[in-house]
Amino acid sequence: MSTSQSLVETVLHAAQAQGLDQSRLARRAGLRAETVSRAKHRGTIDLASLQALAQAVGLELTLQPVSGTEALPVRRERSPAQRSPLADPKWGLAWSNPDAPADVLVRNALAHGNFDLLLQAVLGHGLAFVKTQWRQVSPTLPTRARQEVERKLNNIEQGLNDAAA
């Protein structure tokens, strides 16, 4: 049995134990029922779908070092619960892709220039990260827009410094 098949079966068993059939599991994971059916019959599934299914039944996909080997540092991806606050539909930055990477969302917020968006970007991702993204975005903006965003970022930075003091 392949690793993929084994993982799919583990998720399906966990779903059954919770009283979920395949279609309810798929809905809970935000997938189509056909995706779950294909995964069960073919024994293959893409990683994002497998992760969504696992999370739907309270499981987490992890990698562990093989015994006798040293683990390499692993960068964890954000789960939907840890998704960027800028992915919230109320901001209008990720309407077509709520799983858009943080750098894309922050760059969109910077290009938009709205103070609330900029503040949310800084609070959600840190001032250093936002400034790194700003260096990428600023050359693409007209001078007046660039000045406005820089003024707003400076005000946010000053506010954070005042709050820390």
C-alpha positions as CSV (number, residue, x, y, z in Angstrom):
1,M,0.0,0.0,0.0
2,S,1.3,3.4,-0.9
3,T,1.8,6.2,1.6
4,S,-0.9,8.2,-0.1
5,Q,-3.4,5.3,0.1
6,S,-2.5,4.8,3.8
7,L,-3.0,8.4,4.6
8,V,-6.3,8.6,2.8
9,E,-7.5,5.5,4.6
10,T,-6.5,6.9,7.9
11,V,-8.5,10.1,7.2
12,L,-11.5,8.1,6.1
13,H,-11.4,5.9,9.2
14,A,-11.3,9.0,11.4
15,A,-14.2,10.4,9.5
16,Q,-16.2,7.2,10.0
17,A,-15.4,7.2,13.7
18,Q,-17.0,10.7,13.8
19,G,-20.0,9.6,11.9
20,L,-19.1,11.4,8.7
21,D,-19.8,9.9,5.3
22,Q,-17.6,10.8,2.3
23,S,-19.8,13.6,1.1
24,R,-20.1,15.3,4.6
25,L,-16.3,14.9,5.0
26,A,-15.8,16.6,1.6
27,R,-18.1,19.5,2.5
28,R,-16.4,20.0,5.8
29,A,-13.0,20.1,4.1
30,G,-14.3,22.5,1.4
31,L,-13.8,19.9,-1.4
32,R,-16.1,18.2,-3.9
33,A,-17.3,14.7,-3.0
34,E,-15.8,13.4,-6.2
35,T,-12.3,14.4,-4.9
36,V,-12.7,12.1,-1.9
37,S,-14.2,9.3,-4.0
38,R,-11.3,9.5,-6.5
39,A,-8.7,9.5,-3.7
40,K,-10.3,6.5,-2.1
41,H,-10.4,4.5,-5.4
42,R,-7.1,5.6,-7.0
43,G,-5.1,5.9,-3.8
44,T,-3.7,9.2,-4.9
45,I,-4.5,12.8,-3.8
46,D,-2.8,16.1,-3.9
47,L,-1.3,17.3,-0.7
48,A,-3.5,20.4,-0.3
49,S,-6.6,18.2,-0.5
50,L,-5.2,15.6,1.8
51,Q,-4.4,18.3,4.4
52,A,-7.9,19.8,4.1
53,L,-9.4,16.4,4.7
54,A,-7.1,15.7,7.6
55,Q,-8.0,19.0,9.3
56,A,-11.7,18.4,8.7
57,V,-11.4,15.3,11.1
58,G,-9.0,16.9,13.5
59,L,-5.8,15.4,12.2
60,E,-2.5,17.1,11.3
61,L,-0.1,16.0,8.6
62,T,3.4,16.0,9.9
63,L,6.8,14.7,8.9
64,Q,9.0,12.9,11.3
65,P,12.7,12.0,11.0
66,V,13.5,8.4,10.3
67,S,14.9,6.9,13.5
68,G,18.7,7.3,13.7
69,T,18.7,10.5,11.5
70,E,18.8,14.1,12.6
71,A,15.7,16.2,11.7
72,L,16.1,19.1,9.4
73,P,14.4,22.3,10.3
74,V,11.0,22.4,8.8
75,R,9.1,25.6,7.9
76,R,5.5,25.1,8.7
77,E,2.8,26.5,6.4
78,R,-0.1,28.4,7.9
79,S,-3.2,26.4,8.5
80,P,-6.5,28.0,7.5
81,A,-7.0,29.0,11.1
82,Q,-3.6,30.8,11.0
83,R,-4.2,32.3,7.5
84,S,-3.2,35.9,7.0
85,P,-5.7,38.3,8.5
86,L,-5.6,40.1,5.1
87,A,-7.2,37.0,3.5
88,D,-10.5,37.9,5.3
89,P,-13.0,38.8,2.6
90,K,-13.9,42.1,4.3
91,W,-10.5,43.4,3.1
92,G,-11.2,42.5,-0.6
93,L,-7.6,41.4,-1.2
94,A,-8.1,37.7,-1.7
95,W,-11.6,37.3,-3.1
96,S,-10.5,34.6,-5.6
97,N,-7.8,32.9,-3.4
98,P,-8.2,32.9,0.4
99,D,-5.0,30.9,0.5
100,A,-2.9,33.5,-1.2
101,P,0.6,33.9,0.3
102,A,1.1,36.6,2.9
103,D,3.6,38.5,0.7
104,V,1.0,38.8,-2.1
105,L,-1.7,40.0,0.3
106,V,0.7,42.5,1.9
107,R,1.8,43.8,-1.5
108,N,-1.9,44.2,-2.5
109,A,-2.5,46.1,0.7
110,L,0.4,48.4,0.1
111,A,-0.6,49.1,-3.5
112,H,-4.1,49.9,-2.2
113,G,-2.7,52.3,0.4
114,N,-5.7,52.2,2.7
115,F,-4.6,53.0,6.3
116,D,-6.7,50.2,7.8
117,L,-5.2,47.7,5.4
118,L,-1.7,48.8,6.1
119,L,-2.3,48.6,9.9
120,Q,-3.8,45.1,9.5
121,A,-0.7,44.1,7.4
122,V,1.7,45.4,10.1
123,L,-0.3,43.8,13.0
124,G,-0.6,40.5,11.2
125,H,2.9,40.2,9.7
126,G,5.1,42.6,11.5
127,L,6.6,45.9,10.4
128,A,9.8,44.4,9.1
129,F,8.0,42.1,6.7
130,V,5.7,44.9,5.5
131,K,8.7,47.1,4.8
132,T,10.4,44.3,2.9
133,Q,7.3,44.0,0.7
134,W,7.2,47.8,0.4
135,R,10.6,47.8,-1.2
136,Q,9.2,45.6,-3.9
137,V,6.0,47.6,-4.4
138,S,7.1,51.2,-4.1
139,P,8.9,51.6,-7.4
140,T,5.7,50.6,-9.2
141,L,3.5,53.3,-7.7
142,P,3.1,56.9,-8.7
143,T,5.0,59.4,-6.6
144,R,2.0,60.8,-4.8
145,A,0.7,57.4,-3.9
146,R,4.2,56.3,-2.8
147,Q,4.5,59.4,-0.5
148,E,1.1,58.7,1.0
149,V,1.9,55.0,1.8
150,E,5.3,56.0,3.3
151,R,3.6,58.6,5.5
152,K,1.1,56.1,6.7
153,L,3.7,53.4,7.4
154,N,5.8,56.0,9.3
155,N,2.7,56.9,11.4
156,I,2.1,53.2,12.1
157,E,5.7,52.7,13.1
158,Q,5.6,55.8,15.4
159,G,2.4,54.5,17.0
160,L,3.9,51.1,17.6
161,N,7.0,52.8,19.2
162,D,4.8,55.0,21.4
163,A,2.8,52.0,22.5
164,A,6.0,50.1,23.3
165,A,7.4,52.9,25.4
